[in-house]
Amino acid sequence: MSSQPRTTSFDADTIRGEFPVFDQPLTNGRPVTFLDTAASAQKPRVVIDKERECYEQYYANAYRGVYQFGARVDEELEATREKVRDLINAEEISEIVFTSGTTMSINLVADSWGRKFLRPGDEILLNEMEHHANIVPWQQIANETGASVRYIPLTDDGRLDIQELDNCLTEKTAIIAVTGMSNVLGTINPVEELARRGKQVGALILVDGAQSVPHMPVDVRKAGIDFLTFSGHKIYGPSGVGVLYGRRELLREMDPFLTGGHMIDRVFKEKSTWAELPARFEAGTLPIAQAIALGAAIDFVNQLSFDAIHAHERRLLEHALARLQDEVPGFVCHGPGLEHRGAIISMTLEGVHSEDLAVLLDRRGVFVRHGHHCTMPLHDLLGVSATTRASFGVYNTLDDVDRLVDAIHFAREKLRLV
Ligand SMILES: Cc1ncc(COP(=O)(O)O)c(C=O)c1O
């Protein structure tokens, strides 16, 4: 990683100060307790400033203008591409495709790779903890190609049941599509092992890094990952921009996903030929300022260092689980123990509807998400229709955790459970 860590000891209060959104108290005078980073992270000043810099100083369309602004935009975009390459240790910048986010990245692979290479009888190996973004595109392409989707069973504590892998991973498996970290259970999946086992039967692996890339180091070459996807907005960057990493040999064989401007080499009246990578997969106008500011977000997390981020989020998680388990009757945290999870707590409270809980927590300035979190198969498996999720980021403090627990006590009182 190129940028040097700015600090080894993690001062969450100082880091919180870098996020302008926390400068304002809420209308009821309470501080913002933002516990919905898994849905979308808040933005540090450096990211906001970088996006503004682009609009104020050199905005132009990308890869089209020979004039100075155009050249600067291209330079800045390529700088971000290089930062992404470095972040995930890809071999070449041509393997880094800008998309609108994880959802588009997975759709791109399912469509461009799946339509060309899946055959009737092939299997796509999923599991029930996947986000809908890593299920539905595969169902669609399976229907169109005669392939089918298959699911690795989960253990009772919400991990992949690796003992069952021999039964599900066979010569028929064309691709394993798996999340690096579950957006509900927090489960961190053994991606490297899956990739290695997949290779033994000739299967590719796509890792949905929407939740893992912002919180832990991901090395595509070391882990043997063929495709990696993530979203800018979850790594403290802008919304509207995301990344697809694909191994060059795979991307080169794939047909375009969207077609139109920029992705062509030559257009004739009857047919067209395709541009080189990554332009072939970047039809139309990119989210220019957003992609440029994604580079600032990557610098931001690199400077904090993933080791420090992990240690900090682990402290928050431990404190939250200890207090919730100790103090809140009927509290159930779905997912595995601490050693297998990231900083996400999806809970159910006996006798409390998840929406009521979220609404009452909001009265205390505590922002959490409730619902199925785009994981209906997982909620079916858990036997609940909804959960309330608290998820943590670099700006959260132990005080935030305490405010969460206090607000849950408040909610239980309001619901006359005490
Ligand atoms: C694990 C996971 N995959 C995919 C997505 C979809 O990301 P996006 O909406 O940025 O495309 C999310 C978003 O919550 C997610 O948590």
The ligand as an ORCA input file, in Angstrom:
! r2SCAN-3c Opt
* xyz 0 1
  C     -22.990     -7.218      0.806
  C     -23.599     -6.209     -0.124
  N     -23.595     -6.451     -1.442
  C     -24.107     -5.588     -2.309
  C     -24.670     -4.405     -1.905
  C     -25.230     -3.455     -2.923
  O     -24.437     -2.317     -2.980
  P     -24.859     -1.068     -3.893
  O     -26.254     -0.714     -3.482
  O     -23.857     -0.023     -3.547
  O     -24.786     -1.493     -5.307
  C     -24.731     -4.105     -0.553
  C     -25.380     -2.889     -0.071
  O     -25.857     -2.804      1.038
  C     -24.167     -5.031      0.365
  O     -24.176     -4.797      1.681
*
